[in-house]
Amino acid sequence: MYNAKSGFWNKSIDIAHKIISPSTYSCSLCRLTHGNFSEKKAWKDFRKNTLQDVVFIYKDEYLNKYSRYFNEKEELEYPFILQHQKNNEYEVLVTSKELSELSSIDQLILMLRKKIS
């Protein structure tokens, strides 16, 4: 779950923000998985080679489609990574705090491999 909105203009603004002021960009998941213009090769390779389905979703898409699976009182801090469970339930696999503590895509991939194995 990225801390960004979908759509051409939002993506354009995000690209500009990452280039002009990367230290103030608010999505640590985007910072880990994407360069300024595209998905990082290590992340793309991980997604293609994992047995888990990996879906990219933006904040506005999450609010429309998945937020009903969580208690309304449960405030989730963006970004985060969800894991689909049985019975159409979801659980938070990686929190925003955990993501903010990572400094490389390799650390994220290692964390995910440990958590999903």
C-alpha positions, -999 to 999 in steps of 0.1 A, spaced: 0 0 0 18 31 -12 14 64 5 6 80 -29 -24 85 -51 -31 69 -84 -35 87 -117 -13 104 -142 -11 138 -125 -4 124 -91 23 101 -105 39 131 -123 39 152 -91 54 122 -72 82 119 -98 90 156 -95 89 155 -57 113 126 -56 138 145 -79 135 179 -64 132 170 -27 138 133 -21 143 137 16 108 150 21 91 124 0 65 106 22 64 71 8 92 49 21 78 20 1 81 39 -31 116 50 -22 126 13 -17 109 -2 -47 111 25 -74 137 49 -88 126 83 -101 109 69 -132 104 31 -129 104 1 -107 138 -11 -95 151 -43 -112 157 -62 -79 121 -55 -69 107 -65 -103 127 -97 -103 115 -105 -67 79 -100 -77 82 -122 -108 100 -150 -89 80 -151 -57 51 -176 -53 31 -148 -36 8 -126 -57 22 -90 -55 -2 -62 -62 7 -25 -62 -21 -3 -49 -22 33 -41 -38 49 -11 -70 60 -28 -75 26 -44 -70 9 -10 -96 32 6 -121 23 -21 -114 -15 -22 -98 -29 9 -104 -6 39 -136 -25 47 -115 -55 58 -101 -35 87 -117 -22 119 -126 14 113 -110 22 147 -77 7 135 -57 35 120 -31 22 96 -2 44 89 8 45 52 27 29 35 23 -7 46 23 -42 30 -7 -64 33 -9 -102 30 -40 -119 18 -53 -146 42 -80 -172 37 -117 -161 38 -109 -128 20 -91 -114 51 -60 -94 51 -33 -88 77 -6 -62 78 26 -80 69 50 -50 71 42 -18 89 50 18 80 75 19 109 93 -12 96 94 2 61 109 35 73 137 16 90 149 -1 58 175 15 37 176 -7 6 155 -29 -16 176 -59 -6 166 -54 31 129 -52 21 132 -84 0 150 -102 28 123 -91 53 95 -103 30 111 -137 24 114 -143 61 78 -132 68 62 -151 40 81 -184 43 
